């Protein structure tokens, strides 16, 4: 059983991860590898063979597969949530 869920996240060159899925030009691209480029950027390699250079201050929306914690799923832990 797969206990992972897809979650929307905002990413930049420091927070992007292998496995993240970006939507560029209406197409989905899954990051398969990346390397550092000058001035804080990242060169992203996609599973499809394309590549994309992300500059240091580029911000994009991505989908990330995560394993949810009990609090993230809305499950009650028996304790009130902090306000």
N, CA, C and O atoms as a Maestro MAE file, in Angstrom:
{
 s_m_m2io_version
 :::
 2.0.0
}

f_m_ct {
 s_m_title
 :::
 protein
 m_atom[332] {
  # First column is atom index #
  i_m_mmod_type
  r_m_x_coord
  r_m_y_coord
  r_m_z_coord
  i_m_residue_number
  s_m_chain_name
  s_m_pdb_residue_name
  s_m_pdb_atom_name
  i_m_atomic_number
  :::
  1 25 0.835 -1.173 0.000 1 A "UNK " " N  " 7
  2 3 0.000 0.000 0.000 1 A "UNK " " CA " 6
  3 2 0.888 1.247 0.000 1 A "UNK " " C  " 6
  4 15 1.863 1.315 0.748 1 A "UNK " " O  " 8
  5 25 0.554 2.224 -0.831 2 A "UNK " " N  " 7
  6 3 1.318 3.460 -0.913 2 A "UNK " " CA " 6
  7 2 0.753 4.449 0.096 2 A "UNK " " C  " 6
  8 15 -0.405 4.852 -0.012 2 A "UNK " " O  " 8
  9 25 1.563 4.843 1.079 3 A "UNK " " N  " 7
  10 3 1.088 5.759 2.110 3 A "UNK " " CA " 6
  11 2 1.549 7.184 1.862 3 A "UNK " " C  " 6
  12 15 1.603 7.983 2.797 3 A "UNK " " O  " 8
  13 25 1.880 7.519 0.632 4 A "UNK " " N  " 7
  14 3 2.330 8.859 0.284 4 A "UNK " " CA " 6
  15 2 1.203 9.620 -0.395 4 A "UNK " " C  " 6
  16 15 0.339 9.029 -1.043 4 A "UNK " " O  " 8
  17 25 1.221 10.954 -0.239 5 A "UNK " " N  " 7
  18 3 0.234 11.809 -0.884 5 A "UNK " " CA " 6
  19 2 0.949 12.930 -1.631 5 A "UNK " " C  " 6
  20 15 2.066 13.304 -1.275 5 A "UNK " " O  " 8
  21 25 0.311 13.459 -2.659 6 A "UNK " " N  " 7
  22 3 0.874 14.581 -3.409 6 A "UNK " " CA " 6
  23 2 0.478 15.883 -2.719 6 A "UNK " " C  " 6
  24 15 -0.669 16.069 -2.314 6 A "UNK " " O  " 8
  25 25 1.458 16.777 -2.595 7 A "UNK " " N  " 7
  26 3 1.235 18.044 -1.911 7 A "UNK " " CA " 6
  27 2 1.815 19.167 -2.755 7 A "UNK " " C  " 6
  28 15 2.916 19.024 -3.288 7 A "UNK " " O  " 8
  29 25 1.115 20.260 -2.887 8 A "UNK " " N  " 7
  30 3 1.628 21.422 -3.608 8 A "UNK " " CA " 6
  31 2 2.591 22.195 -2.732 8 A "UNK " " C  " 6
  32 15 2.292 22.468 -1.569 8 A "UNK " " O  " 8
  33 25 3.744 22.551 -3.276 9 A "UNK " " N  " 7
  34 3 4.750 23.308 -2.527 9 A "UNK " " CA " 6
  35 2 5.324 24.409 -3.410 9 A "UNK " " C  " 6
  36 15 5.308 24.302 -4.636 9 A "UNK " " O  " 8
  37 25 5.823 25.457 -2.790 10 A "UNK " " N  " 7
  38 3 6.549 26.504 -3.485 10 A "UNK " " CA " 6
  39 2 8.028 26.169 -3.346 10 A "UNK " " C  " 6
  40 15 8.501 25.897 -2.243 10 A "UNK " " O  " 8
  41 25 8.761 26.188 -4.455 11 A "UNK " " N  " 7
  42 3 10.179 25.826 -4.419 11 A "UNK " " CA " 6
  43 2 11.035 26.916 -5.052 11 A "UNK " " C  " 6
  44 15 10.579 27.664 -5.917 11 A "UNK " " O  " 8
  45 25 12.273 26.987 -4.606 12 A "UNK " " N  " 7
  46 3 13.282 27.825 -5.248 12 A "UNK " " CA " 6
  47 2 14.520 26.962 -5.460 12 A "UNK " " C  " 6
  48 15 14.471 25.749 -5.257 12 A "UNK " " O  " 8
  49 25 15.617 27.568 -5.861 13 A "UNK " " N  " 7
  50 3 16.806 26.770 -6.185 13 A "UNK " " CA " 6
  51 2 17.403 26.071 -4.968 13 A "UNK " " C  " 6
  52 15 18.165 25.117 -5.121 13 A "UNK " " O  " 8
  53 25 17.073 26.527 -3.773 14 A "UNK " " N  " 7
  54 3 17.608 25.900 -2.559 14 A "UNK " " CA " 6
  55 2 16.696 24.806 -1.997 14 A "UNK " " C  " 6
  56 15 17.153 23.955 -1.234 14 A "UNK " " O  " 8
  57 25 15.414 24.821 -2.366 15 A "UNK " " N  " 7
  58 3 14.476 23.870 -1.770 15 A "UNK " " CA " 6
  59 2 13.958 22.812 -2.744 15 A "UNK " " C  " 6
  60 15 13.252 21.892 -2.330 15 A "UNK " " O  " 8
  61 25 14.294 22.926 -4.024 16 A "UNK " " N  " 7
  62 3 13.859 21.934 -5.010 16 A "UNK " " CA " 6
  63 2 14.495 20.591 -4.676 16 A "UNK " " C  " 6
  64 15 15.628 20.550 -4.195 16 A "UNK " " O  " 8
  65 25 13.787 19.495 -4.922 17 A "UNK " " N  " 7
  66 3 14.297 18.146 -4.617 17 A "UNK " " CA " 6
  67 2 14.127 17.230 -5.824 17 A "UNK " " C  " 6
  68 15 13.242 17.431 -6.655 17 A "UNK " " O  " 8
  69 25 14.984 16.232 -5.900 18 A "UNK " " N  " 7
  70 3 14.804 15.174 -6.892 18 A "UNK " " CA " 6
  71 2 13.469 14.505 -6.579 18 A "UNK " " C  " 6
  72 15 13.179 14.211 -5.420 18 A "UNK " " O  " 8
  73 25 12.667 14.267 -7.592 19 A "UNK " " N  " 7
  74 3 11.354 13.675 -7.420 19 A "UNK " " CA " 6
  75 2 10.225 14.690 -7.472 19 A "UNK " " C  " 6
  76 15 9.073 14.319 -7.695 19 A "UNK " " O  " 8
  77 25 10.540 15.981 -7.268 20 A "UNK " " N  " 7
  78 3 9.510 17.014 -7.387 20 A "UNK " " CA " 6
  79 2 9.004 17.059 -8.819 20 A "UNK " " C  " 6
  80 15 9.754 16.806 -9.762 20 A "UNK " " O  " 8
  81 25 7.745 17.379 -8.973 21 A "UNK " " N  " 7
  82 3 7.145 17.484 -10.302 21 A "UNK " " CA " 6
  83 2 6.787 18.944 -10.548 21 A "UNK " " C  " 6
  84 15 6.009 19.535 -9.799 21 A "UNK " " O  " 8
  85 25 7.359 19.521 -11.603 22 A "UNK " " N  " 7
  86 3 7.091 20.903 -11.989 22 A "UNK " " CA " 6
  87 2 6.167 20.929 -13.192 22 A "UNK " " C  " 6
  88 15 6.196 20.026 -14.029 22 A "UNK " " O  " 8
  89 25 5.353 21.958 -13.274 23 A "UNK " " N  " 7
  90 3 4.490 22.143 -14.431 23 A "UNK " " CA " 6
  91 2 4.981 23.380 -15.167 23 A "UNK " " C  " 6
  92 15 4.842 24.504 -14.684 23 A "UNK " " O  " 8
  93 25 5.555 23.155 -16.341 24 A "UNK " " N  " 7
  94 3 6.119 24.221 -17.162 24 A "UNK " " CA " 6
  95 2 5.460 24.179 -18.528 24 A "UNK " " C  " 6
  96 15 5.482 23.150 -19.203 24 A "UNK " " O  " 8
  97 25 4.876 25.294 -18.934 25 A "UNK " " N  " 7
  98 3 4.232 25.346 -20.240 25 A "UNK " " CA " 6
  99 2 3.087 24.357 -20.379 25 A "UNK " " C  " 6
  100 15 2.810 23.870 -21.475 25 A "UNK " " O  " 8
  101 25 2.422 24.060 -19.270 26 A "UNK " " N  " 7
  102 3 1.297 23.138 -19.301 26 A "UNK " " CA " 6
  103 2 1.677 21.673 -19.307 26 A "UNK " " C  " 6
  104 15 0.803 20.814 -19.424 26 A "UNK " " O  " 8
  105 25 2.961 21.363 -19.185 27 A "UNK " " N  " 7
  106 3 3.414 19.979 -19.161 27 A "UNK " " CA " 6
  107 2 4.065 19.671 -17.813 27 A "UNK " " C  " 6
  108 15 4.688 20.534 -17.195 27 A "UNK " " O  " 8
  109 25 3.907 18.437 -17.377 28 A "UNK " " N  " 7
  110 3 4.502 18.000 -16.112 28 A "UNK " " CA " 6
  111 2 5.888 17.421 -16.364 28 A "UNK " " C  " 6
  112 15 6.079 16.618 -17.277 28 A "UNK " " O  " 8
  113 25 6.849 17.833 -15.552 29 A "UNK " " N  " 7
  114 3 8.223 17.342 -15.640 29 A "UNK " " CA " 6
  115 2 8.673 16.895 -14.248 29 A "UNK " " C  " 6
  116 15 8.542 17.647 -13.283 29 A "UNK " " O  " 8
  117 25 9.198 15.688 -14.143 30 A "UNK " " N  " 7
  118 3 9.681 15.160 -12.868 30 A "UNK " " CA " 6
  119 2 11.195 15.302 -12.804 30 A "UNK " " C  " 6
  120 15 11.901 14.843 -13.702 30 A "UNK " " O  " 8
  121 25 11.699 15.939 -11.742 31 A "UNK " " N  " 7
  122 3 13.134 16.164 -11.566 31 A "UNK " " CA " 6
  123 2 13.802 14.831 -11.259 31 A "UNK " " C  " 6
  124 15 13.466 14.171 -10.276 31 A "UNK " " O  " 8
  125 25 14.758 14.437 -12.114 32 A "UNK " " N  " 7
  126 3 15.468 13.181 -11.904 32 A "UNK " " CA " 6
  127 2 16.898 13.395 -11.414 32 A "UNK " " C  " 6
  128 15 17.486 12.497 -10.811 32 A "UNK " " O  " 8
  129 25 17.464 14.583 -11.668 33 A "UNK " " N  " 7
  130 3 18.824 14.893 -11.238 33 A "UNK " " CA " 6
  131 2 18.980 16.401 -11.263 33 A "UNK " " C  " 6
  132 15 18.229 17.091 -11.953 33 A "UNK " " O  " 8
  133 25 19.941 16.917 -10.522 34 A "UNK " " N  " 7
  134 3 20.213 18.347 -10.567 34 A "UNK " " CA " 6
  135 2 21.651 18.618 -10.174 34 A "UNK " " C  " 6
  136 15 22.296 17.824 -9.490 34 A "UNK " " O  " 8
  137 25 22.138 19.778 -10.635 35 A "UNK " " N  " 7
  138 3 23.492 20.189 -10.306 35 A "UNK " " CA " 6
  139 2 23.496 21.690 -10.055 35 A "UNK " " C  " 6
  140 15 22.614 22.412 -10.520 35 A "UNK " " O  " 8
  141 25 24.497 22.149 -9.314 36 A "UNK " " N  " 7
  142 3 24.631 23.563 -8.983 36 A "UNK " " CA " 6
  143 2 25.255 24.294 -10.164 36 A "UNK " " C  " 6
  144 15 26.191 23.797 -10.789 36 A "UNK " " O  " 8
  145 25 24.729 25.480 -10.463 37 A "UNK " " N  " 7
  146 3 25.316 26.346 -11.489 37 A "UNK " " CA " 6
  147 2 25.744 27.643 -10.810 37 A "UNK " " C  " 6
  148 15 25.327 27.906 -9.682 37 A "UNK " " O  " 8
  149 25 26.563 28.456 -11.464 38 A "UNK " " N  " 7
  150 3 27.040 29.699 -10.838 38 A "UNK " " CA " 6
  151 2 25.910 30.602 -10.339 38 A "UNK " " C  " 6
  152 15 24.797 30.579 -10.863 38 A "UNK " " O  " 8
  153 25 26.223 31.391 -9.322 39 A "UNK " " N  " 7
  154 3 25.327 32.385 -8.733 39 A "UNK " " CA " 6
  155 2 24.108 31.782 -8.042 39 A "UNK " " C  " 6
  156 15 23.056 32.418 -7.986 39 A "UNK " " O  " 8
  157 25 24.234 30.568 -7.518 40 A "UNK " " N  " 7
  158 3 23.183 29.980 -6.697 40 A "UNK " " CA " 6
  159 2 22.059 29.288 -7.423 40 A "UNK " " C  " 6
  160 15 21.059 28.938 -6.797 40 A "UNK " " O  " 8
  161 25 22.180 29.080 -8.700 41 A "UNK " " N  " 7
  162 3 21.127 28.407 -9.455 41 A "UNK " " CA " 6
  163 2 21.280 26.895 -9.450 41 A "UNK " " C  " 6
  164 15 22.219 26.353 -8.867 41 A "UNK " " O  " 8
  165 25 20.351 26.231 -10.102 42 A "UNK " " N  " 7
  166 3 20.385 24.769 -10.258 42 A "UNK " " CA " 6
  167 2 20.012 24.411 -11.690 42 A "UNK " " C  " 6
  168 15 19.112 25.007 -12.282 42 A "UNK " " O  " 8
  169 25 20.709 23.443 -12.223 43 A "UNK " " N  " 7
  170 3 20.339 22.881 -13.523 43 A "UNK " " CA " 6
  171 2 19.564 21.609 -13.230 43 A "UNK " " C  " 6
  172 15 20.101 20.656 -12.665 43 A "UNK " " O  " 8
  173 25 18.296 21.604 -13.621 44 A "UNK " " N  " 7
  174 3 17.424 20.464 -13.361 44 A "UNK " " CA " 6
  175 2 17.390 19.561 -14.573 44 A "UNK " " C  " 6
  176 15 17.221 20.029 -15.699 44 A "UNK " " O  " 8
  177 25 17.547 18.285 -14.352 45 A "UNK " " N  " 7
  178 3 17.402 17.279 -15.407 45 A "UNK " " CA " 6
  179 2 16.099 16.551 -15.135 45 A "UNK " " C  " 6
  180 15 15.835 16.139 -14.006 45 A "UNK " " O  " 8
  181 25 15.286 16.392 -16.166 46 A "UNK " " N  " 7
  182 3 13.993 15.748 -16.014 46 A "UNK " " CA " 6
  183 2 14.037 14.320 -16.525 46 A "UNK " " C  " 6
  184 15 14.881 13.972 -17.351 46 A "UNK " " O  " 8
  185 25 13.129 13.500 -16.032 47 A "UNK " " N  " 7
  186 3 13.056 12.092 -16.426 47 A "UNK " " CA " 6
  187 2 12.846 11.942 -17.930 47 A "UNK " " C  " 6
  188 15 13.237 10.927 -18.506 47 A "UNK " " O  " 8
  189 25 12.237 12.934 -18.571 48 A "UNK " " N  " 7
  190 3 11.954 12.886 -20.007 48 A "UNK " " CA " 6
  191 2 13.173 13.228 -20.865 48 A "UNK " " C  " 6
  192 15 13.126 13.083 -22.086 48 A "UNK " " O  " 8
  193 25 14.277 13.685 -20.231 49 A "UNK " " N  " 7
  194 3 15.481 14.018 -20.973 49 A "UNK " " CA " 6
  195 2 15.708 15.518 -21.131 49 A "UNK " " C  " 6
  196 15 16.823 15.940 -21.439 49 A "UNK " " O  " 8
  197 25 14.672 16.331 -20.927 50 A "UNK " " N  " 7
  198 3 14.845 17.789 -21.011 50 A "UNK " " CA " 6
  199 2 15.573 18.306 -19.780 50 A "UNK " " C  " 6
  200 15 15.718 17.601 -18.781 50 A "UNK " " O  " 8
  201 25 16.027 19.552 -19.872 51 A "UNK " " N  " 7
  202 3 16.674 20.198 -18.727 51 A "UNK " " CA " 6
  203 2 16.152 21.625 -18.606 51 A "UNK " " C  " 6
  204 15 15.580 22.178 -19.545 51 A "UNK " " O  " 8
  205 25 16.361 22.199 -17.443 52 A "UNK " " N  " 7
  206 3 15.875 23.550 -17.138 52 A "UNK " " CA " 6
  207 2 16.850 24.175 -16.162 52 A "UNK " " C  " 6
  208 15 17.230 23.540 -15.178 52 A "UNK " " O  " 8
  209 25 17.261 25.407 -16.413 53 A "UNK " " N  " 7
  210 3 18.142 26.108 -15.488 53 A "UNK " " CA " 6
  211 2 17.310 27.036 -14.635 53 A "UNK " " C  " 6
  212 15 16.633 27.932 -15.137 53 A "UNK " " O  " 8
  213 25 17.371 26.809 -13.354 54 A "UNK " " N  " 7
  214 3 16.627 27.592 -12.375 54 A "UNK " " CA " 6
  215 2 17.600 28.551 -11.710 54 A "UNK " " C  " 6
  216 15 18.566 28.113 -11.085 54 A "UNK " " O  " 8
  217 25 17.366 29.829 -11.831 55 A "UNK " " N  " 7
  218 3 18.249 30.835 -11.228 55 A "UNK " " CA " 6
  219 2 17.997 30.934 -9.728 55 A "UNK " " C  " 6
  220 15 17.016 30.385 -9.227 55 A "UNK " " O  " 8
  221 25 18.861 31.619 -9.022 56 A "UNK " " N  " 7
  222 3 18.814 31.681 -7.557 56 A "UNK " " CA " 6
  223 2 17.491 32.222 -7.020 56 A "UNK " " C  " 6
  224 15 17.035 31.771 -5.969 56 A "UNK " " O  " 8
  225 25 16.870 33.163 -7.700 57 A "UNK " " N  " 7
  226 3 15.656 33.793 -7.169 57 A "UNK " " CA " 6
  227 2 14.386 33.360 -7.892 57 A "UNK " " C  " 6
  228 15 13.329 33.959 -7.694 57 A "UNK " " O  " 8
  229 25 14.476 32.334 -8.723 58 A "UNK " " N  " 7
  230 3 13.293 31.797 -9.396 58 A "UNK " " CA " 6
  231 2 12.444 31.054 -8.374 58 A "UNK " " C  " 6
  232 15 12.960 30.250 -7.597 58 A "UNK " " O  " 8
  233 25 11.142 31.323 -8.377 59 A "UNK " " N  " 7
  234 3 10.207 30.631 -7.488 59 A "UNK " " CA " 6
  235 2 9.153 29.964 -8.363 59 A "UNK " " C  " 6
  236 15 8.552 30.607 -9.224 59 A "UNK " " O  " 8
  237 25 8.932 28.671 -8.138 60 A "UNK " " N  " 7
  238 3 7.960 27.891 -8.910 60 A "UNK " " CA " 6
  239 2 7.077 27.092 -7.967 60 A "UNK " " C  " 6
  240 15 7.409 26.896 -6.798 60 A "UNK " " O  " 8
  241 25 5.957 26.638 -8.488 61 A "UNK " " N  " 7
  242 3 5.090 25.729 -7.752 61 A "UNK " " CA " 6
  243 2 5.382 24.316 -8.222 61 A "UNK " " C  " 6
  244 15 5.565 24.076 -9.416 61 A "UNK " " O  " 8
  245 25 5.425 23.386 -7.287 62 A "UNK " " N  " 7
  246 3 5.726 21.994 -7.605 62 A "UNK " " CA " 6
  247 2 4.777 21.083 -6.837 62 A "UNK " " C  " 6
  248 15 4.111 21.501 -5.890 62 A "UNK " " O  " 8
  249 25 4.733 19.840 -7.268 63 A "UNK " " N  " 7
  250 3 4.014 18.800 -6.546 63 A "UNK " " CA " 6
  251 2 5.065 17.871 -5.961 63 A "UNK " " C  " 6
  252 15 5.971 17.422 -6.662 63 A "UNK " " O  " 8
  253 25 4.937 17.590 -4.678 64 A "UNK " " N  " 7
  254 3 5.915 16.746 -3.986 64 A "UNK " " CA " 6
  255 2 5.171 15.595 -3.317 64 A "UNK " " C  " 6
  256 15 4.123 15.801 -2.706 64 A "UNK " " O  " 8
  257 25 5.705 14.405 -3.432 65 A "UNK " " N  " 7
  258 3 5.131 13.238 -2.786 65 A "UNK " " CA " 6
  259 2 5.678 13.158 -1.368 65 A "UNK " " C  " 6
  260 15 6.888 13.059 -1.166 65 A "UNK " " O  " 8
  261 25 4.781 13.200 -0.391 66 A "UNK " " N  " 7
  262 3 5.197 13.188 1.017 66 A "UNK " " CA " 6
  263 2 4.440 12.119 1.784 66 A "UNK " " C  " 6
  264 15 3.360 11.686 1.382 66 A "UNK " " O  " 8
  265 25 5.019 11.708 2.880 67 A "UNK " " N  " 7
  266 3 4.360 10.776 3.798 67 A "UNK " " CA " 6
  267 2 3.690 11.653 4.856 67 A "UNK " " C  " 6
  268 15 4.390 12.339 5.602 67 A "UNK " " O  " 8
  269 25 2.373 11.653 4.944 68 A "UNK " " N  " 7
  270 3 1.697 12.562 5.879 68 A "UNK " " CA " 6
  271 2 1.904 12.169 7.335 68 A "UNK " " C  " 6
  272 15 2.041 10.993 7.671 68 A "UNK " " O  " 8
  273 25 1.924 13.183 8.186 69 A "UNK " " N  " 7
  274 3 1.957 12.949 9.625 69 A "UNK " " CA " 6
  275 2 0.516 12.871 10.104 69 A "UNK " " C  " 6
  276 15 -0.376 13.358 9.409 69 A "UNK " " O  " 8
  277 25 0.253 12.285 11.252 70 A "UNK " " N  " 7
  278 3 -1.137 12.198 11.723 70 A "UNK " " CA " 6
  279 2 -1.824 13.556 11.815 70 A "UNK " " C  " 6
  280 15 -3.007 13.664 11.492 70 A "UNK " " O  " 8
  281 25 -1.111 14.594 12.247 71 A "UNK " " N  " 7
  282 3 -1.719 15.924 12.345 71 A "UNK " " CA " 6
  283 2 -2.059 16.492 10.980 71 A "UNK " " C  " 6
  284 15 -3.047 17.215 10.848 71 A "UNK " " O  " 8
  285 25 -1.268 16.185 9.959 72 A "UNK " " N  " 7
  286 3 -1.501 16.724 8.619 72 A "UNK " " CA " 6
  287 2 -2.729 16.105 7.968 72 A "UNK " " C  " 6
  288 15 -3.327 16.711 7.078 72 A "UNK " " O  " 8
  289 25 -3.112 14.915 8.397 73 A "UNK " " N  " 7
  290 3 -4.266 14.253 7.789 73 A "UNK " " CA " 6
  291 2 -5.566 14.621 8.479 73 A "UNK " " C  " 6
  292 15 -6.639 14.214 8.035 73 A "UNK " " O  " 8
  293 25 -5.486 15.385 9.556 74 A "UNK " " N  " 7
  294 3 -6.686 15.766 10.276 74 A "UNK " " CA " 6
  295 2 -7.084 14.761 11.338 74 A "UNK " " C  " 6
  296 15 -8.131 14.909 11.969 74 A "UNK " " O  " 8
  297 25 -6.263 13.738 11.547 75 A "UNK " " N  " 7
  298 3 -6.564 12.729 12.562 75 A "UNK " " CA " 6
  299 2 -6.471 13.363 13.944 75 A "UNK " " C  " 6
  300 15 -5.621 14.219 14.191 75 A "UNK " " O  " 8
  301 25 -7.325 12.947 14.810 76 A "UNK " " N  " 7
  302 3 -7.322 13.474 16.169 76 A "UNK " " CA " 6
  303 2 -6.292 12.733 17.005 76 A "UNK " " C  " 6
  304 15 -6.258 11.503 17.014 76 A "UNK " " O  " 8
  305 25 -5.467 13.474 17.696 77 A "UNK " " N  " 7
  306 3 -4.465 12.858 18.559 77 A "UNK " " CA " 6
  307 2 -4.946 12.769 19.996 77 A "UNK " " C  " 6
  308 15 -4.246 12.228 20.853 77 A "UNK " " O  " 8
  309 25 -6.152 13.301 20.272 78 A "UNK " " N  " 7
  310 3 -6.652 13.301 21.634 78 A "UNK " " CA " 6
  311 2 -6.281 14.565 22.376 78 A "UNK " " C  " 6
  312 15 -6.808 14.819 23.459 78 A "UNK " " O  " 8
  313 25 -5.387 15.362 21.822 79 A "UNK " " N  " 7
  314 3 -4.988 16.630 22.421 79 A "UNK " " CA " 6
  315 2 -5.530 17.765 21.590 79 A "UNK " " C  " 6
  316 15 -5.606 17.642 20.367 79 A "UNK " " O  " 8
  317 25 -5.908 18.860 22.203 80 A "UNK " " N  " 7
  318 3 -6.363 20.017 21.399 80 A "UNK " " CA " 6
  319 2 -5.187 20.600 20.623 80 A "UNK " " C  " 6
  320 15 -4.050 20.605 21.095 80 A "UNK " " O  " 8
  321 25 -5.481 21.082 19.441 81 A "UNK " " N  " 7
  322 3 -4.431 21.718 18.624 81 A "UNK " " CA " 6
  323 2 -4.109 23.102 19.179 81 A "UNK " " C  " 6
  324 15 -5.006 23.805 19.644 81 A "UNK " " O  " 8
  325 25 -2.836 23.499 19.134 82 A "UNK " " N  " 7
  326 3 -2.483 24.850 19.613 82 A "UNK " " CA " 6
  327 2 -3.086 25.908 18.701 82 A "UNK " " C  " 6
  328 15 -3.236 25.697 17.497 82 A "UNK " " O  " 8
  329 25 -3.423 27.026 19.278 83 A "UNK " " N  " 7
  330 3 -4.004 28.123 18.479 83 A "UNK " " CA " 6
  331 2 -2.992 29.170 18.214 83 A "UNK " " C  " 6
  332 15 -3.293 30.168 17.559 83 A "UNK " " O  " 8
  :::
 }
 m_bond[331] {
  # First column is bond index #
  i_m_from
  i_m_to
  i_m_order
  :::
  1 1 2 1
  2 2 3 1
  3 3 4 2
  4 3 5 1
  5 5 6 1
  6 6 7 1
  7 7 8 2
  8 7 9 1
  9 9 10 1
  10 10 11 1
  11 11 12 2
  12 11 13 1
  13 13 14 1
  14 14 15 1
  15 15 16 2
  16 15 17 1
  17 17 18 1
  18 18 19 1
  19 19 20 2
  20 19 21 1
  21 21 22 1
  22 22 23 1
  23 23 24 2
  24 23 25 1
  25 25 26 1
  26 26 27 1
  27 27 28 2
  28 27 29 1
  29 29 30 1
  30 30 31 1
  31 31 32 2
  32 31 33 1
  33 33 34 1
  34 34 35 1
  35 35 36 2
  36 35 37 1
  37 37 38 1
  38 38 39 1
  39 39 40 2
  40 39 41 1
  41 41 42 1
  42 42 43 1
  43 43 44 2
  44 43 45 1
  45 45 46 1
  46 46 47 1
  47 47 48 2
  48 47 49 1
  49 49 50 1
  50 50 51 1
  51 51 52 2
  52 51 53 1
  53 53 54 1
  54 54 55 1
  55 55 56 2
  56 55 57 1
  57 57 58 1
  58 58 59 1
  59 59 60 2
  60 59 61 1
  61 61 62 1
  62 62 63 1
  63 63 64 2
  64 63 65 1
  65 65 66 1
  66 66 67 1
  67 67 68 2
  68 67 69 1
  69 69 70 1
  70 70 71 1
  71 71 72 2
  72 71 73 1
  73 73 74 1
  74 74 75 1
  75 75 76 2
  76 75 77 1
  77 77 78 1
  78 78 79 1
  79 79 80 2
  80 79 81 1
  81 81 82 1
  82 82 83 1
  83 83 84 2
  84 83 85 1
  85 85 86 1
  86 86 87 1
  87 87 88 2
  88 87 89 1
  89 89 90 1
  90 90 91 1
  91 91 92 2
  92 91 93 1
  93 93 94 1
  94 94 95 1
  95 95 96 2
  96 95 97 1
  97 97 98 1
  98 98 99 1
  99 99 100 2
  100 99 101 1
  101 101 102 1
  102 102 103 1
  103 103 104 2
  104 103 105 1
  105 105 106 1
  106 106 107 1
  107 107 108 2
  108 107 109 1
  109 109 110 1
  110 110 111 1
  111 111 112 2
  112 111 113 1
  113 113 114 1
  114 114 115 1
  115 115 116 2
  116 115 117 1
  117 117 118 1
  118 118 119 1
  119 119 120 2
  120 119 121 1
  121 121 122 1
  122 122 123 1
  123 123 124 2
  124 123 125 1
  125 125 126 1
  126 126 127 1
  127 127 128 2
  128 127 129 1
  129 129 130 1
  130 130 131 1
  131 131 132 2
  132 131 133 1
  133 133 134 1
  134 134 135 1
  135 135 136 2
  136 135 137 1
  137 137 138 1
  138 138 139 1
  139 139 140 2
  140 139 141 1
  141 141 142 1
  142 142 143 1
  143 143 144 2
  144 143 145 1
  145 145 146 1
  146 146 147 1
  147 147 148 2
  148 147 149 1
  149 149 150 1
  150 150 151 1
  151 151 152 2
  152 151 153 1
  153 153 154 1
  154 154 155 1
  155 155 156 2
  156 155 157 1
  157 157 158 1
  158 158 159 1
  159 159 160 2
  160 159 161 1
  161 161 162 1
  162 162 163 1
  163 163 164 2
  164 163 165 1
  165 165 166 1
  166 166 167 1
  167 167 168 2
  168 167 169 1
  169 169 170 1
  170 170 171 1
  171 171 172 2
  172 171 173 1
  173 173 174 1
  174 174 175 1
  175 175 176 2
  176 175 177 1
  177 177 178 1
  178 178 179 1
  179 179 180 2
  180 179 181 1
  181 181 182 1
  182 182 183 1
  183 183 184 2
  184 183 185 1
  185 185 186 1
  186 186 187 1
  187 187 188 2
  188 187 189 1
  189 189 190 1
  190 190 191 1
  191 191 192 2
  192 191 193 1
  193 193 194 1
  194 194 195 1
  195 195 196 2
  196 195 197 1
  197 197 198 1
  198 198 199 1
  199 199 200 2
  200 199 201 1
  201 201 202 1
  202 202 203 1
  203 203 204 2
  204 203 205 1
  205 205 206 1
  206 206 207 1
  207 207 208 2
  208 207 209 1
  209 209 210 1
  210 210 211 1
  211 211 212 2
  212 211 213 1
  213 213 214 1
  214 214 215 1
  215 215 216 2
  216 215 217 1
  217 217 218 1
  218 218 219 1
  219 219 220 2
  220 219 221 1
  221 221 222 1
  222 222 223 1
  223 223 224 2
  224 223 225 1
  225 225 226 1
  226 226 227 1
  227 227 228 2
  228 227 229 1
  229 229 230 1
  230 230 231 1
  231 231 232 2
  232 231 233 1
  233 233 234 1
  234 234 235 1
  235 235 236 2
  236 235 237 1
  237 237 238 1
  238 238 239 1
  239 239 240 2
  240 239 241 1
  241 241 242 1
  242 242 243 1
  243 243 244 2
  244 243 245 1
  245 245 246 1
  246 246 247 1
  247 247 248 2
  248 247 249 1
  249 249 250 1
  250 250 251 1
  251 251 252 2
  252 251 253 1
  253 253 254 1
  254 254 255 1
  255 255 256 2
  256 255 257 1
  257 257 258 1
  258 258 259 1
  259 259 260 2
  260 259 261 1
  261 261 262 1
  262 262 263 1
  263 263 264 2
  264 263 265 1
  265 265 266 1
  266 266 267 1
  267 267 268 2
  268 267 269 1
  269 269 270 1
  270 270 271 1
  271 271 272 2
  272 271 273 1
  273 273 274 1
  274 274 275 1
  275 275 276 2
  276 275 277 1
  277 277 278 1
  278 278 279 1
  279 279 280 2
  280 279 281 1
  281 281 282 1
  282 282 283 1
  283 283 284 2
  284 283 285 1
  285 285 286 1
  286 286 287 1
  287 287 288 2
  288 287 289 1
  289 289 290 1
  290 290 291 1
  291 291 292 2
  292 291 293 1
  293 293 294 1
  294 294 295 1
  295 295 296 2
  296 295 297 1
  297 297 298 1
  298 298 299 1
  299 299 300 2
  300 299 301 1
  301 301 302 1
  302 302 303 1
  303 303 304 2
  304 303 305 1
  305 305 306 1
  306 306 307 1
  307 307 308 2
  308 307 309 1
  309 309 310 1
  310 310 311 1
  311 311 312 2
  312 311 313 1
  313 313 314 1
  314 314 315 1
  315 315 316 2
  316 315 317 1
  317 317 318 1
  318 318 319 1
  319 319 320 2
  320 319 321 1
  321 321 322 1
  322 322 323 1
  323 323 324 2
  324 323 325 1
  325 325 326 1
  326 326 327 1
  327 327 328 2
  328 327 329 1
  329 329 330 1
  330 330 331 1
  331 331 332 2
  :::
 }
}
